[in-house]
């Protein structure tokens, strides 16, 4: 019978422990990072995404190598957290920058101009509605086709990784660009759906 040794790792801006299937995770610190996040097994998706987009990625990989922790040791738990709890979906789709502070990837001014032209409407009439549309509603995003597509792609990126280095690489680069396009597509859909409901053409 294989006995799985507990793992305890920590740095200035993270901590990670796994023992008997239980996880304790944290990122950041309130002293100088100015933010702090903690989670457990159900939050593994958030942990790997935020780690991949942090300045301590390499530190974590180095510490994992020293401790003997391999990505294979947590891979199934990460996949389960994403599949069953949507863990990491908030973070991978833009995190607080997108959904809390409201980053408009969509060029609203351009959309207003195009909508007014297409339907031969006064720009002022389109503006009245357009500026009141919330295109950064995460609850609505969760119900969208874009959410499901992104979740599928996220799972593939995790499944394709064979170590922590490849995981962190998979969650950056081209994938980051694809995520921005996906969220912008969602914002465009919301804009046009709400305009169709509220503006008489």
Buried (B, 14 or more C-beta within 10 A) or exposed (E): EEEEEEBEBEBEBBBBBBEEEEBBBBBBBEEEBEEEBEBEBBBBBBBBBBBBBBEBBEBBBEBBEEEEBEBEBBBEBBBBBBEEBBBBBBBBBBBEEBBEEEBEBBEBEEBBEEBBEEBEBEBEBBBEBBEEBEBBBBEBBBEBEBBEBBBEBBBEBBEEBEBBBEBBBBBEEEBEEBBBEBBBBBBBBBBEEBBEEEBEE
